[in-house]
Amino acid sequence: MTSAAAPGNPAPPPEPTARPTSPPSAASPPVSLPGARSEPGSALGSGGGLAPWKGWAAVCAVALGIFCLITSELLPVGLLTPVGTDLGVSDGTAGLMVTVPGLVAGCCAPLVPVGAGRLDRRLVLCVLIALMAAANLAAALAPNFAVVLAARLLVGVSVGGFWAIAGGLAVRLVPGRHVGRATALVFSGVPTASVLGVPAGTLLGELGGWRTAFAAVGAFGLVTLTALLLLLPPLPPTRHITFPELPALLRENPAVRAGVIVTFLVVTGQFAAYTFVRPILRDVSGIDAAYVSTLLLGYGVAGVAGNFLAGTRDAYRTLLVVSSSLAVILALIAVLPGPVAGTTLLLAWGLAYGGVSVSVQGWMIKASPDAPEAASSLMVAMFNLAIAAGALFGGLAVDGISAPAAPLGGAALMLVAACTVWATAVRRTDRRDDKVDTGHPA
């Protein structure tokens, strides 16, 4: 054992093996679910070697693409009644305009990254945005509901493919310390679509007809295409994804599997209710249809706030709070009459749901840092299949029972989601933290 060096005498250099290891402490990296590996040399936080302003400009372009696509996907929510009346279908049938792209997007989310192979991701994103723009222009000219559904199918291809690729791009565009904020910015396109896109589309539909709204989204898609071409750097694939890899990731990574299940439950519950928010506000809250676009604007503003509140927080606990809150909110909006109650609950609904997209994406990046694109594709597939399932489930409830049945069914699914998050993530993480704090091996 060496003694301390005397004053004036140089201390001998410590031997490499003499470095003590620190015991686990509160400063240790957070413990995650089994399968949530963090390996040296992962793609996280690489920043792609871009200048900071170029990286953030590219992030903004991707966020604009997400905004445009989600606006396109959800545009029928505010136009169900006008489209149904003009084309001679019921509200429940008109809800297929949300169900169809959701189903297609769910299938294309894993197919597009695999099919893209070694193509530059910048090129793939631009092609998908162009396809979305063309689909909306075709819907604006559709002579019947069948043609509208065919156009919505193409929207689904664009949404599924773009989101699966774009969801994990923040790690390639900005330094590691900014990945959380950049991911929140990318996914701010989701609630911002509710703030600006859906209300603006609803307003255009009221002023100039639903065809004008679809045409406007198509034109905006061309603007978004220009932004992507100008601001995105070349994005060659970091690794080639194969079809067998996707089911293997689900089998072998419990954290990814849990995230996919929670995504399905939360999003199905959300869209069982949100697809039919217009008839719910009308029949339960007694709110005049003329105020729906304004209320959806408030919903979206609250959603943007929820997105950024959730963006830098622990994904597991955030989703527990979100799903529990939504279970209560959806149950109440189904039974509490009056415009004041309806408005208050709608704003709370927007705030809570605003944190979902960024949280599930954060869950997937944390669960599979060495394969973020593959994990994101699985999440996006389930997210969009859940949109379709929710819209279909809500349509059956509205047509078969009543408008309040849709949010009540959504509340039940949110409750199951909250229990699943607690059982698969929060409880396990807390137990591991307790073992670390008491000095026991995790």
WOQUIQUI-V45440 format. One line per field, one symbol per residue. ss: DSSP state (A for helix, B for strand, O for the rest). Layout:
ss = ???
//
This chain:
ss = OOOOOOOOOOOOOOOAAAOOOOOOOOOOOOOOOOOOBOOOOOOOOBAAAOOAAAAAAAAAAAAAAAAAAAAAAAAAAAOAAAAAAAAOOOAAAAOAAAAAAAAAAAAAAAAAAAAAOOOOAAAAAAAAAAAAAAAAAAAAOOOOAAAAAAAAAAAAAAAAAAAAAAOOOAAAAOBAAAAAAAAAAAAAAAAAAAAAAAAAAAAAAAAAOAAAAAAAAAAAAAAAAAAAAAAOOOOOOOOOOOAAAAAAAAAAOAAAAAAAAAAAAAAAAAAAAAOOAAAAAAAOOOOOAAAAAAAAAAAAAAAAAAAAAAAOOOAAAAAAAAAAAAAAAAAAAAAOOOAAAAAAAAAAAAAAAOOAAAAAAAAAAAABOOOAAAAAAAAAAAAAAAAAAAAAAAAAAAAAOOAAAAAAAAAAAAAAAAAAAAAAAAAAAAAAAAAAAOOOOO
//
